[in-house]
Structure formats: structure tokens, C-alpha cells
């Protein structure tokens, strides 16, 4: 999954960009999720874990 696709999915679910550093931090309703700053595709396991933490079903 590309980072662009992942971020698009998070935005649709109501997550918002909060800040950046080594990772981008996205938040919703007091929860935060770090998103790695990959130049290429995000590994499947990492993307699946991010979506799971965000409460998004595939």
C-alpha cells in the first residue's frame, strides 16, 4: 500500500494530521497513530497494523 492510499483512507475515516517529525502523527478523538515517513510503499504488515489501530476494517 502506498502512503498516499493509506492517508486517503485515514482522512475518509476522520483522522487528521497533527504534527511531523521522524513519523507523521495523526489523531482522532484523543487517539494518535504514528505513520512512518516511507519514500516507497509501506509494508503490508505495517499498513494493516496502522489500519487496525485506527479501527478501520479492510
N, C-alpha and C positions, 0 to 999 in steps of 0.2 A: 504494500500500500504506500502511495506517495504521501508526503507530508501535507501536500495541498488537499488531497482527498480526506485525510484524517481531520484536518482543521475544518473543512467544509461540513463534515459530519458532526463535529463538536458544536459548531455555530448553529446548525439546524436544531440541535438539542438544547440550545440556550446557554451554552458555555461562552465565556468572554475572556479575551486576552487581558492579563493583569500586569505582567512585567516580564522582562527577559534578563538573562544572564547566561550561565552555562546551559540552562534549559529555559524554554518559554514556560511561564506559569499561567495556567488557565483556571478560572474559577466559576463556581455557580453555587448559590445558596450556602455560602460559608465553606464549601469544599474546594480543594485545589488539586490540580493534576499537573505534574511536570511533563513537558513534551520535549524530547531530545531535539537538538538542532542538527539534523542529518542533511547532508547535501544530496544524498541519493534516497532510495526507498527506505522506509522504516521496516525493519524485520517483522515478519508476520506475528511472532510471539509477543513482541513489544507492542505492536498496534493492537492486538487482541487484548492485552493486559490494560492498556490505556482505555479502550472502549468498555471493558468490564468495570474498571474503577469509575468510569463516567456513568455507568448504569445504562449503557446503550447496547441493545441486542443487535446482532448482525442480521 
